[in-house]
Amino acid sequence: MSAFLIRRLLRFFVVCIGVSLVTFAILHASGDPVALIMPEAPETDRAKLREALGLSDPLPTQFVRFVTNEPAFKLVPERMPTTLALTCLAVMLALAVALPVGIYSAVRRNTLMDHAATVIVFLGQSMPVFWIGIMLMLLFAVQWRLLPVSGWGSWASMVLPAVTLGAFTTPLFMRIIRSSMLEVINLDYVRTARAKGVSEWLVICRHALRNAALPIVTVIGLQFGLLLGGAVLTETVFAVPGVGRLIVGAIRQLDFPIVQAGVFLLAIIIVSVNFLVDVLYVYLNPTIRLR
């Protein structure tokens, strides 16, 4: 177990360093921020500003400065709790809907409910996040005036962004939960539990669901990272003061330190979630051999 954790921690550091290097290289290849700040200034003035910002230094020096850039690494963590809260709310809402519907669709296969869930999966996966957000905003905020259009802080302002972000993931969770349950629901140990007179609820939750949980946990871990990326669009649509909106504004202004710090911290969170998923594997199925 300790060797497994050490390997995962080493992978954690390698991925974080790789993400920071790739982000640094892509941003510096995307354009000159001085030309954006001073589009009509003479080249001599641009050179002075470039020198003042440290953009004339060698790339290794600029990278070291980025890693030790305290203002950027102080500003981004201030916005991170909002983004994490939005993502966690979206995951919880998605699971609250997808788990019972997916289990019921597997238990009642080929029924009307199962076919309706299949249609919802196709529709949900075909609708982009920003379109869902705009439609919910027009309906619940503009037309019915039940919820605020934008902002963050009160429970009412959290509803639309969380539902928007979770709506895209809910159909995927439903499909994975249904498929995983169908693989185990008719296995021998499940039929044996039923033959012993165990209630259907205990058979589904204690025997079938736990053994079907590995692919479900995998998808949740992967989708958590995608939801962090989707939070960029959601925060922009609903003016949520999170890391995603901060990164979008920094990209428009070619603010390299903010973009690099934001992407770096998001990468750390995603790798950490994947690490927790690996640990959950061992808890859910102790027979997994760690090599």
PyMOL commands that set and color helices and strands:
alter all, ss='L'
color gray80, all
select helices_A, chain A and resi 2-29+33-37+43-52+59-67+70-107+112-126+129-143+155-184+188-195+200-211+213-238+243-252+256-284
alter helices_A, ss='H'
color red, helices_A
deselect
rebuild
show_as cartoon
